[in-house]
Amino acid sequence: MNRYHLVHITEFSYDTPVSESYNEVRLRPMEDDRQSCISFRLVTSPASKGLSFRDAMGNWVHHFNVLAGHRRLKVEAESVVLAHDAPAAVPCTMSLAEFDALDPEWNEDYVDFLSPSGYVPLLPELWHLTFEAELRGQGSVSGFAQAASDLIHEKFRYVKGATHVHSSIRDSMALGAGVCQDFAHLLLAVLRMRGLPGRYVSGYLVPQGAGGPDARLEEVIGGQASHAWVEVYMPGSGWVALDPTLGGPVGLRHVRIAYGRDYGDVAPLRGVYRGQSGQRLSVDVSVRPALDDEGHERVRDVAQPVSESGVILERPQQPQQQQ
């Protein structure tokens, strides 16, 4: 088991006062058989009241409004997560030929993860990666998925700042480079083109320290607002995680926040405001083991909220609001 303390601070500064700011936050870690969210706190400045609910993908969403005029908006999410080993997944032994022969109705539940989306267009230029992954995968479903992830890791360079949050996979293909968001979208496109459901995973990667072979890459990734990887659905095995950025297994150091068709479904913070002011954005992320001053793990690592800031409490939406 690993316990992690996460702090994610987003701050907007506006040139002139703005008002009527409406925002959605997806920063609460998931709860399932592999991960427990021990504590979570979301604080805004200016103060605000809000509510929380689950979206169509099952992710926690916190909604808040700041109606009065303001020139600065700060959103701080703080949580403690316990990552633990889950029972080993049943290996997928199905061949691609057997997969192709399945009743088409099996994938009706996964249509959202098979269809093209805003960040994941199914481009003809990607067919060569699909064909190469089939050759490398030696005819199996699991072999194809792993080969596709490995190919993206090998053929594309991780270059911080090479793309931006709204870049398309065409940009990454033209540059031969990108960041974790781009690599996840590329892998999703290849999987979906072959008929395998794939979903985008947003979260964090806890660095393993300066001594590891991937430490330099992880240091760069850790400086971003989030890390991203992919889960592919394999019949008989369920959802299996792949990280094309690191090129290694997904394990206890991957902290999951949200699932989606692509980044557009899981943006950490999305909102609108009234005003014609320019804005500047800064993001600061801290991900570390939750230890006390003596180096022991702490079960609870979240300070009590201060009175001058707004703390958004988790409570269910009313039925009419869900509509």
SULJO-V274730 format. One record per residue. N is the residue number from 1. RES is the residue in one letter. SS is DSSP state (H for helix, E for strand, C for the rest). Layout:
BEGIN
N,RES,SS
N,RES,SS
END
This chain:
BEGIN
1,M,C
2,N,E
3,R,E
4,Y,E
5,H,E
6,L,E
7,V,E
8,H,E
9,I,E
10,T,E
11,E,E
12,F,E
13,S,E
14,Y,E
15,D,E
16,T,E
17,P,E
18,V,E
19,S,E
20,E,E
21,S,E
22,Y,E
23,N,E
24,E,E
25,V,E
26,R,C
27,L,C
28,R,C
29,P,C
30,M,C
31,E,C
32,D,E
33,D,C
34,R,C
35,Q,E
36,S,E
37,C,E
38,I,E
39,S,E
40,F,E
41,R,E
42,L,E
43,V,E
44,T,E
45,S,E
46,P,C
47,A,C
48,S,C
49,K,C
50,G,E
51,L,E
52,S,E
53,F,E
54,R,E
55,D,C
56,A,C
57,M,C
58,G,C
59,N,C
60,W,E
61,V,E
62,H,E
63,H,E
64,F,E
65,N,E
66,V,E
67,L,C
68,A,C
69,G,C
70,H,E
71,R,E
72,R,E
73,L,E
74,K,E
75,V,E
76,E,E
77,A,E
78,E,E
79,S,E
80,V,E
81,V,E
82,L,E
83,A,E
84,H,C
85,D,C
86,A,C
87,P,C
88,A,C
89,A,C
90,V,C
91,P,C
92,C,C
93,T,C
94,M,C
95,S,E
96,L,H
97,A,H
98,E,H
99,F,H
100,D,H
101,A,C
102,L,C
103,D,C
104,P,H
105,E,H
106,W,H
107,N,H
108,E,H
109,D,H
110,Y,H
111,V,H
112,D,H
113,F,H
114,L,C
115,S,C
116,P,C
117,S,C
118,G,C
119,Y,C
120,V,C
121,P,C
122,L,C
123,L,C
124,P,H
125,E,H
126,L,H
127,W,H
128,H,H
129,L,H
130,T,H
131,F,H
132,E,H
133,A,H
134,E,H
135,L,H
136,R,H
137,G,C
138,Q,C
139,G,C
140,S,E
141,V,H
142,S,H
143,G,H
144,F,H
145,A,H
146,Q,H
147,A,H
148,A,H
149,S,H
150,D,H
151,L,H
152,I,H
153,H,H
154,E,H
155,K,H
156,F,C
157,R,E
158,Y,E
159,V,C
160,K,C
161,G,C
162,A,C
163,T,C
164,H,C
165,V,C
166,H,C
167,S,C
168,S,C
169,I,H
170,R,H
171,D,H
172,S,H
173,M,H
174,A,H
175,L,H
176,G,C
177,A,E
178,G,E
179,V,C
180,C,H
181,Q,H
182,D,H
183,F,H
184,A,H
185,H,H
186,L,H
187,L,H
188,L,H
189,A,H
190,V,H
191,L,H
192,R,H
193,M,H
194,R,C
195,G,C
196,L,C
197,P,C
198,G,E
199,R,E
200,Y,E
201,V,E
202,S,E
203,G,E
204,Y,E
205,L,E
206,V,C
207,P,C
208,Q,C
209,G,C
210,A,C
211,G,C
212,G,C
213,P,C
214,D,C
215,A,H
216,R,H
217,L,H
218,E,H
219,E,H
220,V,H
221,I,H
222,G,H
223,G,C
224,Q,C
225,A,C
226,S,C
227,H,E
228,A,E
229,W,E
230,V,E
231,E,E
232,V,E
233,Y,E
234,M,E
235,P,C
236,G,C
237,S,C
238,G,E
239,W,E
240,V,E
241,A,E
242,L,E
243,D,E
244,P,C
245,T,C
246,L,C
247,G,C
248,G,E
249,P,C
250,V,C
251,G,C
252,L,C
253,R,C
254,H,E
255,V,E
256,R,E
257,I,E
258,A,E
259,Y,E
260,G,E
261,R,C
262,D,C
263,Y,H
264,G,H
265,D,H
266,V,C
267,A,C
268,P,C
269,L,E
270,R,E
271,G,E
272,V,E
273,Y,E
274,R,E
275,G,C
276,Q,C
277,S,C
278,G,C
279,Q,E
280,R,E
281,L,E
282,S,E
283,V,E
284,D,E
285,V,E
286,S,E
287,V,E
288,R,E
289,P,E
290,A,C
291,L,E
292,D,C
293,D,C
294,E,C
295,G,C
296,H,C
297,E,E
298,R,C
299,V,C
300,R,C
301,D,C
302,V,C
303,A,C
304,Q,C
305,P,C
306,V,C
307,S,C
308,E,C
309,S,C
310,G,E
311,V,E
312,I,C
313,L,C
314,E,C
315,R,C
316,P,C
317,Q,C
318,Q,C
319,P,H
320,Q,H
321,Q,H
322,Q,H
323,Q,C
END
